[in-house]
Amino acid sequence: MILSFLPSPRRARFGVPAPLMLLIGMFALHTGSALAVHAFEAADPATVTWMRLTWAALLLIALGGPSLWRAVRAASARELGAVVILGTASAGMMLFYSEATARIELGTATSIEFLGTLVVAVLAMRRRRELVWIVAAVAGVVCLTRPWEGDLDLAGVGFALAGALCVVGYIVLTQRVGAGFGAVHGLALSMVVGSVVTAPLGAAGAVVDPDPQLIVFTLLIALLFPMIPFLLEMVALQRMSRTAFSTFSSLEPAVALIMGMLLIGQTPVAVQVAGMALVVIAGIGAARGDRSDGPAVRRVVRRRNPDPGPGVEDGPPGPASSTDPAHPAPAPASP
């Protein structure tokens, strides 16, 4: 059974360092994203995205087990509302990213979406000198897209920018949901919402003319992204400081560039490599500008639910740090 190969987040907490978890998640995410580009040859991006979200939802529901439904019954209306918003943001993030990578290079799409994360982080610090990192990242994106060559795909860039807006919602809500439900439960519920949200756009292409090979292929992609990276990220968020998490997450565009090169032959030219370096440096610089030493997420003890299920660890009661406007959630893995 596929699920037997996935360690529970509770066990992973003790056996795998949080930075390594993030790196594994990044490479899994962009392996899945690169494979999804191949899947676009058989179906449109909306259909592939819906199938991935649906597979992830089904697998995570099975992994959550009966404790998932107990968590849902014990949740407040506000907590369930947060899940709906997170699921919608996650679906938009994945859908827009898929539409972007169908048109522009993987590393470029990831860098553009990373702008959303960077803008939130810099503005939260409220120091004008930190705006230099936004300028550096924008300059890097310009180098990556090379508009002076006249073949810029405006639709692809537009989809990536729309994904960047969805990233903002994901940044805030992923911590709140993860703190209230735990990694597996929160991710399972958000994937269910994402599947429902994208169904009107993608379900018809999969149901009307089903392709068995595509169905199996999207199951593999769903394991690589979103299931494994999101689970690892939710657990890592609970164990790292905001600064450390954001610093490691700044490597995301470079990982996307590497996987695009290895798996789909998207070889960058020198100016694009320089642009990627600018984006990564901007992300690291912004992350180091936040001097907070506190954890990225403080766990919430759900006292009314004594069996919260896998992925939940006890911690001091109190709100997740994402509710503090001065310290928003750190950078998420770009989809």
Steps between C-alpha positions, in 0.01 A plus 500: 500500500638841400424663834720250681805667346413841649628544857269675740598861575533409868774245421660733245528765768752293691692345211548771237649850555257773401733662238545162330122454499465832320761409238341159439165672463639752253653237274187284519282801421693603192544143381120477507467839330741399224317170444172691486634693201525166317143418606377818328560319172211265585264742678466870568656647817162540675420130458844389619476733801155373596615136478806574717292678763240222501761227539667694781164550675411130480840385624504746788145414606609136521813600691304718743259217587216535753684768696456733200123495537528552875716804433243637257215455748703668774605795283341842533336680209798734487746213472298335224479833321878526512522156339270608218707811433827304515363234265386767255836679515688171458283406201557838338871480570527158334267579210664829408845347539405213268365743242821702529737204466308386192612826339826615662801332658470331838763713675353823361147415614628411848697824526198711405281326758777550755448876465176470698680342792782752486270803491308378806821433694661834417192711566448328835843620616395864438855612424556691178849367451357149463324610179832445324425126507177550307688708242765228471239227455311698235829558316563125520157422353566745217825314424313170506219611269726709266223727369747681274509195273137554403374144557367545853192285568273752672237237584758283676634794698144607586413155635818498709413841645149377583664208678712746698181662631372159612830440677419787736186323622688173527773661712253616764254212502738202482632579848157567648354177362812298582498629856131424549469163329850356465690435178309201362152617598551857386650395169233234437218749551663770288559250217132399510404866466753544219358202311147640529609849393682378187240238403297735274817574302671162487265214584330479161827437318578202724151350532367532144803339335699318772858405421626215726865593446432862591307393811796294625749770400312771691497274806881498489508876450257553789734313733793717391288816509291601688491217754858445617630861476200651678515242780873554550455876494220501756715294737813710435304819569446374855869439565694788342527869568344735248844619389639150445189381320493802268873472429473139388181570306687766303681217320172397339544682164848352457368150566230559238762610250708186566205261464380675186847452356528133600147376424364712217812638335440868582861617482543861615728752333754701699272798563231268638747340740595850617132584543442187704794591722345843560167345603666257742722771649196723544313226683791423731563868564138562595498193723811610687346843549239343728678463834221295661629193677159354585358190333324539168192340656400453863282194534148542630376245753153389393373415847154408381646238265719259697587291194608746231658231287835485322709807452397676819739559782423667829618850563420810698151634441473820305436630151710403202763753417336567163240709681766753597507761221856595587620143443313331217551141412829419332536423134308195381611255237390644170278258314 
